[in-house]
Amino acid sequence: MNLDLAYRSFVLGVAGNPRVERLIKDRAKGLVRRYVAGETLEEALQAAEALEREGVHAILDLLGEGVKTEEEARAFQRGILELVWALAERPWPKYVSLKPTQLGLDLSEALALSLLREVLREAEPRGVFVRLDMEDSPRVEATLRLYKALREEGFSQVGVVLQSYLYRTEKDLLDLLPYRPNLRLVKGAYREPKEVAFPDKRLIDAEYLHLGKLALREGLYVAFATHDPRIIAEVKRYTQAMGVPKERFEFQLLYGVRPEEQRRLAREGYTVRAYVPYGTHWYPYLARRIAERPENLFLVLRSLFGG
Ligand SMILES: Cc1cc2nc3c(=O)[nH]c(=O)nc-3n(C[C@H](O)[C@H](O)[C@H](O)COP(=O)(O)OP(=O)(O)OC[C@H]3O[C@@H](n4cnc5c(N)ncnc54)[C@H](O)[C@@H]3O)c2cc1C
């Protein structure tokens, strides 16, 4: 495993310790403000509005994952429905992301499917697109089943995510082709064993481009969700060289990450969306951001030691 991945694995391991969680929650306020739009829907909508003014569209995400009870899953569903209804009133492109385990996937796949179906019944007629985020590898199979089930039921405004760090992903992509998925491609943000994921960042990056080009060649709509300047440049070069129009793909970045690049891409005429997370359950999201960027760990350490 190379150093980047060893660092990520270490941080995600330590971040799971309740004492570390308490310390970070108390001391990482600056980092939270950078990556999370706020704790309320109102704050998230304000952040989205500010992005819209700069030509960047928002993907609203009520933070939450790994719920342990049905009540909790239903409470998150209620929050997501409130988001859908609020977006329906807005003039901008309407787009929501959610996590299957937020709607009870770990409790029962049938529960998650039924809660998701209810969300889509509200979202589709209001023109709200719903993206199922992809979580860690033990949930991939079930998440793909949920996506396929929803498409087979006739929903179309729903998208899926594939992660280039998993060995299995090319096969998953090929299996999904008959569904003509609206695909978000990411590298992958979780701590995965080398039995399931490439242990080398260069291989993950190469696989990302391989999968992205394959999806474009197969005629899919692809959301390239990455901040990686080399990958963004190669996607631009490849699509120009192959004559793939800008309507066939987009770039997605995270709120607070490379905001100037988000605006630049939008000015160049690409569709750009920023993933805008909000809510009180921000800890696991923040831990993943610390794990993918050593500078963020230094910021946390500095605030812990009074710098
Ligand atoms: C819109 C969006 C949706 C996502 N959805 C999912 C999902 O459903 N499932 C999933 O597993 N993962 C998801 N991810 C996370 C993804 O898997 C990666 O962990 C994350 O994007 C970092 O990888 P990278 O492609 O940006 O490249 P990296 O190789 O990690 O980084 C490339 C460069 O980008 C910049 N950068 C990267 N991360 C940060 C950061 N946190 N802060 C500041 N600069 C940074 C740095 O300059 C870095 O050198 C999503 C990412 C985005 C942007």
The ligand as an SDF file (V2000), in Angstrom:
LIG
                    3D

 53 58  0  0  0  0  0  0  0  0999 V2000
  -19.2110   15.4630   -5.7600 C   0  0  0  0  0  0  0  0  0  0  0  0
  -18.5160   14.3140   -5.0960 C   0  0  0  0  0  0  0  0  0  0  0  0
  -19.2500   13.2220   -4.6950 C   0  0  0  0  0  0  0  0  0  0  0  0
  -18.6330   12.1290   -4.0820 C   0  0  0  0  0  0  0  0  0  0  0  0
  -19.3690   11.0070   -3.7750 N   0  0  0  0  0  0  0  0  0  0  0  0
  -18.7350    9.9200   -3.2870 C   0  0  0  0  0  0  0  0  0  0  0  0
  -19.4390    8.7050   -3.0780 C   0  0  0  0  0  0  0  0  0  0  0  0
  -20.6470    8.5920   -3.3000 O   0  0  0  0  0  0  0  0  0  0  0  0
  -18.7420    7.6380   -2.5890 N   0  0  0  0  0  0  0  0  0  0  0  0
  -17.3950    7.7170   -2.3350 C   0  0  0  0  0  0  0  0  0  0  0  0
  -16.7980    6.7100   -1.9180 O   0  0  0  0  0  0  0  0  0  0  0  0
  -16.7240    8.8580   -2.5220 N   0  0  0  0  0  0  0  0  0  0  0  0
  -17.3460    9.9500   -2.9940 C   0  0  0  0  0  0  0  0  0  0  0  0
  -16.6230   11.1000   -3.2040 N   0  0  0  0  0  0  0  0  0  0  0  0
  -15.2360   11.2200   -2.6760 C   0  0  0  0  0  0  0  0  0  0  0  0
  -14.2090   10.6310   -3.6170 C   0  0  0  0  0  0  0  0  0  0  0  0
  -14.3060    9.2370   -3.6260 O   0  0  0  0  0  0  0  0  0  0  0  0
  -12.7920   11.0350   -3.1770 C   0  0  0  0  0  0  0  0  0  0  0  0
  -12.5480   10.5440   -1.8820 O   0  0  0  0  0  0  0  0  0  0  0  0
  -12.5420   12.5260   -3.1420 C   0  0  0  0  0  0  0  0  0  0  0  0
  -13.1550   13.1790   -4.2120 O   0  0  0  0  0  0  0  0  0  0  0  0
  -11.0200   12.8050   -3.2070 C   0  0  0  0  0  0  0  0  0  0  0  0
  -10.4970   12.2980   -4.3870 O   0  0  0  0  0  0  0  0  0  0  0  0
  -10.1220   13.1810   -5.6850 P   0  0  0  0  0  0  0  0  0  0  0  0
  -10.7150   12.4970   -6.8510 O   0  0  0  0  0  0  0  0  0  0  0  0
  -10.5880   14.5760   -5.4960 O   0  0  0  0  0  0  0  0  0  0  0  0
   -8.5870   13.0570   -5.8540 O   0  0  0  0  0  0  0  0  0  0  0  0
   -7.3430   13.0250   -4.8560 P   0  0  0  0  0  0  0  0  0  0  0  0
   -6.3210   12.2560   -5.5990 O   0  0  0  0  0  0  0  0  0  0  0  0
   -7.7300   12.6150   -3.4760 O   0  0  0  0  0  0  0  0  0  0  0  0
   -6.9380   14.5510   -4.8080 O   0  0  0  0  0  0  0  0  0  0  0  0
   -6.4860   15.2700   -5.9250 C   0  0  0  0  0  0  0  0  0  0  0  0
   -6.2630   16.7120   -5.5090 C   0  0  0  0  0  0  0  0  0  0  0  0
   -7.5230   17.3110   -5.1730 O   0  0  0  0  0  0  0  0  0  0  0  0
   -7.3890   18.1790   -4.0500 C   0  0  0  0  0  0  0  0  0  0  0  0
   -8.1990   17.6410   -2.9270 N   0  0  0  0  0  0  0  0  0  0  0  0
   -8.6870   16.3940   -2.8130 C   0  0  0  0  0  0  0  0  0  0  0  0
   -9.4080   16.2540   -1.6870 N   0  0  0  0  0  0  0  0  0  0  0  0
   -9.3670   17.4390   -1.0720 C   0  0  0  0  0  0  0  0  0  0  0  0
   -9.9310   17.9460    0.1210 C   0  0  0  0  0  0  0  0  0  0  0  0
  -10.6720   17.1830    0.9400 N   0  0  0  0  0  0  0  0  0  0  0  0
   -9.6940   19.2180    0.4460 N   0  0  0  0  0  0  0  0  0  0  0  0
   -8.9630   20.0100   -0.3430 C   0  0  0  0  0  0  0  0  0  0  0  0
   -8.4060   19.5950   -1.5080 N   0  0  0  0  0  0  0  0  0  0  0  0
   -8.5950   18.3400   -1.8630 C   0  0  0  0  0  0  0  0  0  0  0  0
   -5.9270   18.1980   -3.7170 C   0  0  0  0  0  0  0  0  0  0  0  0
   -5.3370   19.2480   -4.4560 O   0  0  0  0  0  0  0  0  0  0  0  0
   -5.4340   16.8710   -4.2600 C   0  0  0  0  0  0  0  0  0  0  0  0
   -4.0650   16.8890   -4.5690 O   0  0  0  0  0  0  0  0  0  0  0  0
  -17.2330   12.1820   -3.8380 C   0  0  0  0  0  0  0  0  0  0  0  0
  -16.4890   13.2730   -4.2710 C   0  0  0  0  0  0  0  0  0  0  0  0
  -17.1080   14.3300   -4.9070 C   0  0  0  0  0  0  0  0  0  0  0  0
  -16.2640   15.4460   -5.3820 C   0  0  0  0  0  0  0  0  0  0  0  0
  1  2  1  0
  2  3  1  0
  2 52  2  0
  3  4  2  0
  4  5  1  0
  4 50  1  0
  5  6  2  0
  6  7  1  0
  6 13  1  0
  7  8  2  0
  7  9  1  0
  9 10  1  0
 10 11  2  0
 10 12  1  0
 12 13  2  0
 13 14  1  0
 14 15  1  0
 14 50  1  0
 15 16  1  0
 16 17  1  0
 16 18  1  0
 18 19  1  0
 18 20  1  0
 20 21  1  0
 20 22  1  0
 22 23  1  0
 23 24  1  0
 24 25  2  0
 24 26  1  0
 24 27  1  0
 27 28  1  0
 28 29  2  0
 28 30  1  0
 28 31  1  0
 31 32  1  0
 32 33  1  0
 33 34  1  0
 33 48  1  0
 34 35  1  0
 35 36  1  0
 35 46  1  0
 36 37  1  0
 36 45  1  0
 37 38  2  0
 38 39  1  0
 39 40  1  0
 39 45  2  0
 40 41  1  0
 40 42  2  0
 42 43  1  0
 43 44  2  0
 44 45  1  0
 46 47  1  0
 46 48  1  0
 48 49  1  0
 50 51  2  0
 51 52  1  0
 52 53  1  0
M  END
$$$$
